[in-house]
Amino acid sequence: MLALFALHAAVAAFLPWLAARAPRGVWYVAALVPLAAVGWAAWHTGAVLDGGTLNETLSWAPALNLTVELRLDPLSLLMVYVVSGVGALVLLYCARYLPGHGREAALLLLFAGVMFGLVTADQLIALYIFWELTSVISFLLIAGRGEGADHRRAAEQALLTTAAGGLAMLFGFILLGIEADTYRISELLAEPPSGGLTWLAATLILVGAFAKSAQVPFSAWLPAAMVAPTPVSAYLHAAAMVKAGVYLVGRLTPALEGVGPWRPAVLAFGLTTMVVAAWSALRQNDLKLLIAYGTVSELGMLIALLGAGTRTSALAGEEMLLAHAAFKSSLFLTVGVVERTTGTRDLRRLSGLGRRLPLLTVAATVSAASMAGLPPLIGYLGKEAAYDGLWHAPFAGGGWAVAGLALGSLLTVAYSARFLWGAFARKPGVPDAEPKPAAPGLVWPICLLAAAAPVLGLWYEGTARLVEPYAATRGLLAEPGHGYAVTLWHGITAPLLVSASMIVLGLAVHWARRPVARVGSRLPRLPDSQRGYDRTVHGVDHAATWLTRHTQVGSLPFYLTVLLLTVILVPGGTLLSHPPDWPEVVGWHSVAQIPLSVVVLTALGGLVVARHRLTAVLLVGAVGYGVAALFLVQGAPDLALTQFLVETLTVVVVVLVLRRLPSNFTPERPSPRSRVLRAAVALAAGGCVAYFAVSATAVRQSLELSDTIIERAPETGANNAVNALLVDFRALDTLGEISVLLVTAIGAGALLGYRSSRRQWPTGPSAGSRAARAFRGIHWDVPREPWLPEADELPRRDRSLLLEVVVRALFPAVLVLSVYLLFAGHYRPGGGFAGGLVAGQAFTLRYLVGRRAEAAFPLPITPRAVSGGGLALAALVALGPLLFGQPPLYSATFTLGLPLLGDVKIATNIFFDLGVYLLVLGVCLKLLFALAQARDAGDTLVPYHDRPRRVPR
């Protein structure tokens, strides 16, 4: 299972590259992966249906109980067939419908892998991660690549709705795990929790399931998502993603069906959604919207059946789940062919299409008949089991449930007939459509999906073999004295009579569609989920605007005061109310700390009264250097080195930014009362932090962990314990921190208007040109030779011979020093972060001389590629050990015998450090390039030889 999931991700990463070379072949390659998943499921079907399970576990951090546990049982096996089987056919359909769309191919395949992980996850937190990934991929597929505002709005609505429900579900998972003392789903089913806050956990979980499966009042996002391409709608919004909520209800029902709100909620919301959405489907003229509302209706039925908690209802839910995946994806793909061949989906403009596309008409008719529940199709099997299960339900309210199911079924028959009539029938007064020929590659996947309905219906023994093991799960209620068997004929029974009556009435409703429409126009409007969503979003925006208006007043001192007061009152108040034992305080450990502290305090005092911006920046730098010196005296050279480098780079960048600001701070002086308040807050915050720092030393019980890290550092191939801690013991923290650093740099670049593209900068005037002649006879301090190519485009007054010569000599030396720090970090102060900062300062020197860092970086790659490549390398080193059966972030040490060098000892985590180095360097380059572009936007340089000259008198 883990290998299959990894295969989905690996092939998805390869598809965008392949799409440019094989526009249709990319889809065939993508389809091979879910086909492999179907073959794998078929291989294990016999063992799973005989009562066995397949389990795999990936331990990420066992001490923290962070594991990925996958399990294949009868219900997850059924879902694998649905997710991977339909996914393979949709991908094959896309070869003709979306040739060359590498982005969509990669996302659809990645989605298939994520759904495979979701339905096999045996751990609540892992299930939640896969759950949210499906929402993110759905957002990307709906939004597309700049298709328009409608796509973006629909993608935002889908993401907001499903992600908000997912957050509620996460809280429910946490509560459920606490009540059950386990987050493993199989253990929850074996020993269901009861009492406590289980009812609240169940309620929150249902909110997430209802939002994902588009139940009222969360149903508006699914019809809005129909702006996505038809294959996306067929796979995500009919067969797979929307089934996630249905699957979750079915998965947890054996454990939670006895919890108070569970059964009433699933029956009430599910059957209400079934009726309301089916009525909405009858009023649609867009074939795709008609099928979308029908999907919402049938999802409501599935939620009700799989959440009812009885054996027969579970059988019905599984059969309808199989039927729905086949017929609904088939009908969506049919709409795609109709639109592609005729240019419209409006049923009022379609006429006579059945005679022009006979094979497509037959396939769509079979699928619609299965949707309506006609024999001998699998839709009939599921519908009859649904009536029987609710008719003989061993709980109160079964009669009302039967009535809701009957009304929903009647409307389902009516909109199924409306679909066939609207798409293929000949209509009086409407000219016959002249469709283009439909490519066989578009039609045969539809035929295969439609063929599943009669095959699974007539071969009901095989269908029963697939669905009965889950229905026999402990926790599902059995109907006393009533044993239901999956078959096409149970005799003339009351459920059969109700079913037949609803079919006849549904066809009558379609036949009388005009009178029904007139009556419907006079009825009160049903609740509109879209209007509710719009009003909710508007209300949230209004509340956010009000809150922002009263809290974001545009005053930095106000914001800083609020933050400091929060620190003083919350953690400071807690510390004062529960003070620890006061430790023994030592004034200083070294005499050198006294003058350094004086320097820091003096710089801080000067900073308070400084009125000049450059003076303030230099004083801030002095504080940073003084603190770095204190670290060095205290015996932390790695920390001191990093502090020195960060301060240097920060001061330089801030000075460059200050060039665009006034030299002095605002002349407005705060009032005396404001000064007193600020001084009091500052002193209180400083005292609070100092008290906290001293108190922290009192609660430290031992240095056992520190001693352990120092003792075990050589196991990682490092003699420097700090470096071993960063790239081995706590490498996951480092990976997260560099990811945050990259995101921050992207945000800073966006604020500066940076565009990542290679630009060829001038390399100076060519020999014999006017510019070259202009440089003859210039003053001694202006270089005659092109020491640095980027400096030749500057005005003469901005150039310095001394600075250019020094930077040209220092630049390669500083780069070599950065590489030395990278590789020396395993044994002495240094490392990837320090080395990347030093390399960034080398390019900063080039920027200071020529105002261009690009000329010093001649490689045909962008800073984005450097930083992204560094993050990718670090992540690859972190996950690479999985291929060798080791836990993530595992490091190995080996020795290579090299000519001249002898035996060289190499630790794999050095490549992790190299990724950190590249990322930090890429971030520095990105900021420098952004500063250059921002400067160009505000100040256009005019070369010296093109400026007007003063003529001497």
Stockholm file with secondary structure:
# STOCKHOLM 1.0

chainA/1-953         MLALFALHAAVAAFLPWLAARAPRGVWYVAALVPLAAVGWAAWHTGAVLDGGTLNETLSWAPALNLTVELRLDPLSLLMVYVVSGVGALVLLYCARYLPGHGREAALLLLFAGVMFGLVTADQLIALYIFWELTSVISFLLIAGRGEGADHRRAAEQALLTTAAGGLAMLFGFILLGIEADTYRISELLAEPPSGGLTWLAATLILVGAFAKSAQVPFSAWLPAAMVAPTPVSAYLHAAAMVKAGVYLVGRLTPALEGVGPWRPAVLAFGLTTMVVAAWSALRQNDLKLLIAYGTVSELGMLIALLGAGTRTSALAGEEMLLAHAAFKSSLFLTVGVVERTTGTRDLRRLSGLGRRLPLLTVAATVSAASMAGLPPLIGYLGKEAAYDGLWHAPFAGGGWAVAGLALGSLLTVAYSARFLWGAFARKPGVPDAEPKPAAPGLVWPICLLAAAAPVLGLWYEGTARLVEPYAATRGLLAEPGHGYAVTLWHGITAPLLVSASMIVLGLAVHWARRPVARVGSRLPRLPDSQRGYDRTVHGVDHAATWLTRHTQVGSLPFYLTVLLLTVILVPGGTLLSHPPDWPEVVGWHSVAQIPLSVVVLTALGGLVVARHRLTAVLLVGAVGYGVAALFLVQGAPDLALTQFLVETLTVVVVVLVLRRLPSNFTPERPSPRSRVLRAAVALAAGGCVAYFAVSATAVRQSLELSDTIIERAPETGANNAVNALLVDFRALDTLGEISVLLVTAIGAGALLGYRSSRRQWPTGPSAGSRAARAFRGIHWDVPREPWLPEADELPRRDRSLLLEVVVRALFPAVLVLSVYLLFAGHYRPGGGFAGGLVAGQAFTLRYLVGRRAEAAFPLPITPRAVSGGGLALAALVALGPLLFGQPPLYSATFTLGLPLLGDVKIATNIFFDLGVYLLVLGVCLKLLFALAQARDAGDTLVPYHDRPRRVPR
#=GR chainA/1-953 SS CHHHHHHHHHHHHHHHHHHTTCTTHHHHHHHHHHHHHHHHHHHHHHHHHTTCCEEEEEEEEGGGTEEEEEEECHHHHHHHIIIIIHHHHHHHHHHHHSTTCHHHHHHHHHHHHHHHHHHHBCBHHHHHHHHHHHHHHHHHHHHTTTCCHHHHHHHHHHHHHHHHHHHHHHHHHHHHHHHHTCCBHHHHHHSCCCSTTHHHHHHHHHHHHHHHTTCTTSTTHHHHGGGSCHHHHHIIIIISTTHHHHHHHHHHHHHHTTSTTHHHHHHHHHHHHHHHHHHHHHTCCBHHHHHHHHHHHHHHHHHHHHHSCBHHHHHHHHHHHHHHHHHHHHHHHHHHHHHHHHSCCBGGGCCSHHHHSHHHHHHHHHHHHHHHTCTTSHHHHHHHHHHHHHHTCSSTTHHHHHHHHHHHHHHHHHHHHHHHHHHHSCCTTSCCCCCCCCCHHHHHHHHHHHHHHHHHHHTHHHHHHHHHHHHTCTTSBCCTTCCCCCCSCCCSCHHHHHHHHHHHHHHHHHHTHHHHHHHHHHSCCCCCHHHHHHHHHHHHHHHHHHHHHHHCCSCHHHHHHHHHHHHHHTHHHHHHHSCCCCCCCCSCSSTTHHHHHHHHHHHHHHHHHCCBHHHHHHHHHHHHHHHHHHHHHHTCHHHHHHHHHHHHHHHHHHHHHHTTSCSBCCSCCCCHHHHHHHHHHHHHHHHHHHHHHHHHHHHCCCCHHHHHHHHHGGGGTCSCHHHHIIIIITHHHHHHHHHHHHHHHHHHHHHTTCCCCCCCCCCCCCTTSHHHHHTTTCCTTSCSSCSSGGGGGSCGGGCCHHHHHHHHHHHHHHHHHHHHHHHHTTTSSCCHHHHHHHHHHHHHHHHHHHSCSGGGCCSSSCHHHHHHHHHHHHHHHHHGGGGGTCCTTCCCEEEEEETTTEEEEEETHHHHHHHHHHHHHHHHHHHHHHHHHHHHHHCCCCCGGGSCCCCCC
#=GC SS_cons         CHHHHHHHHHHHHHHHHHHTTCTTHHHHHHHHHHHHHHHHHHHHHHHHHTTCCEEEEEEEEGGGTEEEEEEECHHHHHHHIIIIIHHHHHHHHHHHHSTTCHHHHHHHHHHHHHHHHHHHBCBHHHHHHHHHHHHHHHHHHHHTTTCCHHHHHHHHHHHHHHHHHHHHHHHHHHHHHHHHTCCBHHHHHHSCCCSTTHHHHHHHHHHHHHHHTTCTTSTTHHHHGGGSCHHHHHIIIIISTTHHHHHHHHHHHHHHTTSTTHHHHHHHHHHHHHHHHHHHHHTCCBHHHHHHHHHHHHHHHHHHHHHSCBHHHHHHHHHHHHHHHHHHHHHHHHHHHHHHHHSCCBGGGCCSHHHHSHHHHHHHHHHHHHHHTCTTSHHHHHHHHHHHHHHTCSSTTHHHHHHHHHHHHHHHHHHHHHHHHHHHSCCTTSCCCCCCCCCHHHHHHHHHHHHHHHHHHHTHHHHHHHHHHHHTCTTSBCCTTCCCCCCSCCCSCHHHHHHHHHHHHHHHHHHTHHHHHHHHHHSCCCCCHHHHHHHHHHHHHHHHHHHHHHHCCSCHHHHHHHHHHHHHHTHHHHHHHSCCCCCCCCSCSSTTHHHHHHHHHHHHHHHHHCCBHHHHHHHHHHHHHHHHHHHHHHTCHHHHHHHHHHHHHHHHHHHHHHTTSCSBCCSCCCCHHHHHHHHHHHHHHHHHHHHHHHHHHHHCCCCHHHHHHHHHGGGGTCSCHHHHIIIIITHHHHHHHHHHHHHHHHHHHHHTTCCCCCCCCCCCCCTTSHHHHHTTTCCTTSCSSCSSGGGGGSCGGGCCHHHHHHHHHHHHHHHHHHHHHHHHTTTSSCCHHHHHHHHHHHHHHHHHHHSCSGGGCCSSSCHHHHHHHHHHHHHHHHHGGGGGTCCTTCCCEEEEEETTTEEEEEETHHHHHHHHHHHHHHHHHHHHHHHHHHHHHHCCCCCGGGSCCCCCC
//
